[in-house]
Amino acid sequence: MKLLNRLAALALALAFAVPAQAAMPDQPTLQVTTLDGKSFDLAAQRGHWVIVNYWATWCVPCIKEMPDISHFVAAHENVRAIGLAYEDSEPADIKAFLAKHPVVYPIAQVTLDKPLKDFDAPRGLPMTYLIDPEGRVAQQKLGPVTEALLKQWIGAD
């Protein structure tokens, strides 16, 4: 019984030791500079679905889903995407990776020490948010997305 009490006390202490994460807003903002030096503003994408995808060059499931996201964006006029390379690599290394794994959507780098204001830091990769045409978070998924899932989420053919 003493062991159970100690474990319960430890679990309670750990629960309070983990920093609480503020709830992500329903209509998040996102303004980043892409690797090609252009600005990406989520608010400017209103009227379109937007896929916000956290990924990394070392993440095998991320690499696997990139062609699906790219193809989906290319095939649907009302869909945009932004890839967020979540790593501390040099931008030149990410650009070299993208030369071997090209996508049709812009990529920006988000470093671990400078997280985005309105998006929760991913607890794993890939992490994808689908933003609806009004700018609200419609879906989110930890793990790879597929074209079929994106079609299901948006109701596209």
N, C-alpha and C positions, 0 to 999 in steps of 0.2 A: 504494500500500500504506500509506503514511503517513496518507493521508486516512482509510482504513478503520480504522486503529488509533486515530486521534483520535476518529472517530465511535463506535467501540466504547467508548472511555474515557468519552466524553460520555454515552452511553446508560447505562453503569454508574453514573456519578455521579448522573444524574437518578433512577435507580431507588432509590438510597439517600436522595435528597433529598426524595422524596415521603413524607410521614408515613404510617406503617403504621396501619391501622384495626383495632381489636380486633374479634375475631370476635363477631358478634351471638349472644347466648345462644339455645339451643333454645326456652326458655320465657321470653320477654321480659316485663318488667314495664312497665306504662304507667299512670301516674296523671296526669291533666291536668284543668284546669278549663276547661269549655266556654265559648263566647262568651255563653251565656245564664246563666253563673254556677254551673252545676251541676258536680258531680264525675263524672269518668269513670274507672273503674278496670278495667283489662283482666282482672284476677284475678276480679272480680265477675261476669264474663261467662262463666265456665266452664260447660260444658254447651251452649254455643252456638258456632257459627262466627262469627268476627269479621273483618271487612274493615277493615284499617288503611290509609288512603289519604292519602298526602301529595299536596297540590295547591297551586295558587296562582291568584289572581284573573286574572293576566295570561297564564296557560298555556292556550292554545286546546285542546290534547288533554284537559286536565283538565276543562275546561268541558263538552266533548263527552261525557266518560264519566260525569259526575255524575248525569244522569237514569237511566242504566243501573244504576248502583250503587243509587240511591234506589229504583227500581222493584223491583230484586232483593230488597232488604232488606224492602220492604213486602209482597212476595209470599211470603216465606219466614219462618215463625215462628221457626225455629231459627237465623236469621242476624241479626247485629248489625253495625254499622259505626261507625267514628269517622273523621271527616275532619280532617286536620291541615293547616291553612293554613300553608304554609311560606314566610313572608314577613314583612318588617318594616313592613308597612302598619299604619295605625291600626286598632284593632278596629272602630271605627265604619264605616270604609270596607269592611271585610270583611262586616260585617252588612248594609250597603247593597247589596253585591254579592249576598249570599244572599237578600235580599228580591226580587231580580230572577231569581235562579236557586235556588229553594228545594229543599231535600232533606229527607228524613224522618229522617235520622240527625244526631247532634250534631256540632258543629264546634268544634275548639280551635285556637288559634294556637300555632305553634312558631316562634320567631324564630331567625335564623341564629346569634346569639350565645349562645343557650341551647338546644343540641340535647338531644334525649331521651337518657337514660342507656343504655337497652338497644336502641335502634333506630339503625342506621347512618344518618348524614346522607345524604339522597338525592343521588346523583350526577347526577340529572336528574329531571324531573317529567313526568307523574305517576309515583309510585312506590307500589306496592300490595303489602301483605303480607296473606296469608290465615292466620289463626290458627285451629287446629282446636279442637274442644270441650275438649280436655285442656290448652289453652294453649300448644301448640307451633306454631312456624312451619311451615305445611304447603306454602305456595307463596309466591313473590314474583315481581314483574314490574315492570320499568322500561318505562314506556309505558302507553298506555290499556288498560283492561280493558273487556270487554263483558259483557252478560248471558249470552251463550252461553259465554264463557270461565268465568265464575263458576259456571254450571251444570255445566260440565265438571269444574271443580276440586272441587266439592262433591258431584257426583253427584246433583244435584237435578233435578226435572222442571220 
